[in-house]
Amino acid sequence: MAAKSIREVNDRDVVLCTLTDKRTGRILMETFVERGIPFTQTWERRSFFQRTFRHTKAEVCTVRTHRSQYSKARRALDQLGRPFLNRVQVHVI
């Protein structure tokens, strides 16, 4: 059996949410680890023009999870409460 490429593996991952606060990212990470939800976090630095003209933060974190675990991860996000969800931009698939 041939090894799967990185692209084939990443095609099964979906974007769950984006956030800009490191503390919020840590809380989210601890929650997912406790509940056994697979995820990846990717921090991207935004350029000066994106920060200026699009009014985004300097760093943005994209949280991805496996497609089959999306509903479990979404329930975990919802259970964290409204104040937490106000700091996270949730993506719907």
Short mmCIF file of the C-alpha atoms (twelve columns), coordinates in Angstrom:
data_MODEL
# 
_entry.id   MODEL 
# 
loop_
_atom_site.group_PDB 
_atom_site.id 
_atom_site.type_symbol 
_atom_site.label_atom_id 
_atom_site.label_alt_id 
_atom_site.label_comp_id 
_atom_site.label_asym_id 
_atom_site.label_seq_id 
_atom_site.Cartn_x 
_atom_site.Cartn_y 
_atom_site.Cartn_z 
_atom_site.pdbx_PDB_model_num 
ATOM 1  C CA . MET A 1  0.000   0.000  0.000  1 
ATOM 2  C CA . ALA A 2  1.416   3.374  -1.001 1 
ATOM 3  C CA . ALA A 3  1.925   6.067  1.603  1 
ATOM 4  C CA . LYS A 4  -0.576  8.891  1.514  1 
ATOM 5  C CA . SER A 5  0.636   12.349 0.662  1 
ATOM 6  C CA . ILE A 6  0.286   15.285 3.038  1 
ATOM 7  C CA . ARG A 7  -2.389  16.806 0.798  1 
ATOM 8  C CA . GLU A 8  -4.536  13.642 0.938  1 
ATOM 9  C CA . VAL A 9  -4.318  13.594 4.722  1 
ATOM 10 C CA . ASN A 10 -5.096  17.321 5.047  1 
ATOM 11 C CA . ASP A 11 -8.131  17.004 2.776  1 
ATOM 12 C CA . ARG A 12 -9.882  15.230 5.627  1 
ATOM 13 C CA . ASP A 13 -9.324  18.175 7.958  1 
ATOM 14 C CA . VAL A 14 -11.824 21.021 8.111  1 
ATOM 15 C CA . VAL A 15 -11.473 24.502 9.573  1 
ATOM 16 C CA . LEU A 16 -13.301 24.654 12.880 1 
ATOM 17 C CA . CYS A 17 -12.574 28.222 13.946 1 
ATOM 18 C CA . THR A 18 -10.136 31.121 13.891 1 
ATOM 19 C CA . LEU A 19 -8.977  33.168 16.856 1 
ATOM 20 C CA . THR A 20 -6.465  35.875 17.684 1 
ATOM 21 C CA . ASP A 21 -5.918  35.455 21.427 1 
ATOM 22 C CA . LYS A 22 -3.216  33.070 22.701 1 
ATOM 23 C CA . ARG A 23 -5.038  32.579 26.015 1 
ATOM 24 C CA . THR A 24 -8.193  31.535 24.184 1 
ATOM 25 C CA . GLY A 25 -6.116  29.147 22.072 1 
ATOM 26 C CA . ARG A 26 -4.658  27.568 25.198 1 
ATOM 27 C CA . ILE A 27 -8.112  27.059 26.739 1 
ATOM 28 C CA . LEU A 28 -9.356  25.522 23.499 1 
ATOM 29 C CA . MET A 29 -6.304  23.239 23.295 1 
ATOM 30 C CA . GLU A 30 -6.745  22.018 26.885 1 
ATOM 31 C CA . THR A 31 -10.431 21.309 26.272 1 
ATOM 32 C CA . PHE A 32 -9.763  19.306 23.109 1 
ATOM 33 C CA . VAL A 33 -6.950  17.312 24.750 1 
ATOM 34 C CA . GLU A 34 -9.166  16.463 27.742 1 
ATOM 35 C CA . ARG A 35 -11.938 15.222 25.439 1 
ATOM 36 C CA . GLY A 36 -9.660  13.392 22.999 1 
ATOM 37 C CA . ILE A 37 -10.548 15.522 19.968 1 
ATOM 38 C CA . PRO A 38 -7.852  15.584 17.260 1 
ATOM 39 C CA . PHE A 39 -6.929  19.090 16.104 1 
ATOM 40 C CA . THR A 40 -4.158  21.260 14.710 1 
ATOM 41 C CA . GLN A 41 -3.418  24.912 15.358 1 
ATOM 42 C CA . THR A 42 -1.670  27.062 12.772 1 
ATOM 43 C CA . TRP A 43 -0.561  30.575 13.753 1 
ATOM 44 C CA . GLU A 44 -0.096  32.952 10.824 1 
ATOM 45 C CA . ARG A 45 1.432   36.389 10.993 1 
ATOM 46 C CA . ARG A 46 -0.569  39.010 9.090  1 
ATOM 47 C CA . SER A 47 1.139   41.647 6.981  1 
ATOM 48 C CA . PHE A 48 1.027   45.348 7.760  1 
ATOM 49 C CA . PHE A 49 -1.460  45.987 4.951  1 
ATOM 50 C CA . GLN A 50 -3.843  43.264 6.124  1 
ATOM 51 C CA . ARG A 51 -3.756  44.672 9.645  1 
ATOM 52 C CA . THR A 52 -4.294  48.216 8.414  1 
ATOM 53 C CA . PHE A 53 -6.894  47.825 5.681  1 
ATOM 54 C CA . ARG A 54 -8.746  44.703 6.823  1 
ATOM 55 C CA . HIS A 55 -8.545  45.573 10.526 1 
ATOM 56 C CA . THR A 56 -7.189  42.167 11.572 1 
ATOM 57 C CA . LYS A 57 -4.842  41.310 14.425 1 
ATOM 58 C CA . ALA A 58 -1.122  40.718 13.963 1 
ATOM 59 C CA . GLU A 59 -1.442  36.951 14.432 1 
ATOM 60 C CA . VAL A 60 -4.388  34.732 13.550 1 
ATOM 61 C CA . CYS A 61 -4.746  31.104 14.608 1 
ATOM 62 C CA . THR A 62 -6.641  28.629 12.443 1 
ATOM 63 C CA . VAL A 63 -7.897  25.542 14.274 1 
ATOM 64 C CA . ARG A 64 -8.600  22.452 12.163 1 
ATOM 65 C CA . THR A 65 -10.083 19.099 13.109 1 
ATOM 66 C CA . HIS A 66 -10.825 15.846 11.346 1 
ATOM 67 C CA . ARG A 67 -14.068 15.896 9.359  1 
ATOM 68 C CA . SER A 68 -15.540 12.970 11.328 1 
ATOM 69 C CA . GLN A 69 -14.818 14.747 14.641 1 
ATOM 70 C CA . TYR A 70 -16.300 18.120 13.662 1 
ATOM 71 C CA . SER A 71 -19.599 17.677 15.521 1 
ATOM 72 C CA . LYS A 72 -17.803 16.549 18.697 1 
ATOM 73 C CA . ALA A 73 -15.432 19.538 18.488 1 
ATOM 74 C CA . ARG A 74 -18.333 21.920 17.831 1 
ATOM 75 C CA . ARG A 75 -20.207 20.622 20.896 1 
ATOM 76 C CA . ALA A 76 -17.061 21.153 22.993 1 
ATOM 77 C CA . LEU A 77 -16.854 24.748 21.707 1 
ATOM 78 C CA . ASP A 78 -20.519 25.401 22.477 1 
ATOM 79 C CA . GLN A 79 -20.143 24.068 26.018 1 
ATOM 80 C CA . LEU A 80 -17.382 26.580 26.773 1 
ATOM 81 C CA . GLY A 81 -20.022 29.306 26.917 1 
ATOM 82 C CA . ARG A 82 -20.987 32.573 25.297 1 
ATOM 83 C CA . PRO A 83 -18.052 34.698 26.604 1 
ATOM 84 C CA . PHE A 84 -15.612 32.246 25.022 1 
ATOM 85 C CA . LEU A 85 -17.521 32.100 21.731 1 
ATOM 86 C CA . ASN A 86 -17.414 35.894 21.491 1 
ATOM 87 C CA . ARG A 87 -13.603 35.634 21.104 1 
ATOM 88 C CA . VAL A 88 -13.733 32.897 18.454 1 
ATOM 89 C CA . GLN A 89 -14.935 33.022 14.855 1 
ATOM 90 C CA . VAL A 90 -16.603 29.644 14.291 1 
ATOM 91 C CA . HIS A 91 -16.729 28.245 10.736 1 
ATOM 92 C CA . VAL A 92 -19.717 26.148 9.705  1 
ATOM 93 C CA . ILE A 93 -19.352 23.288 7.252  1 
# 
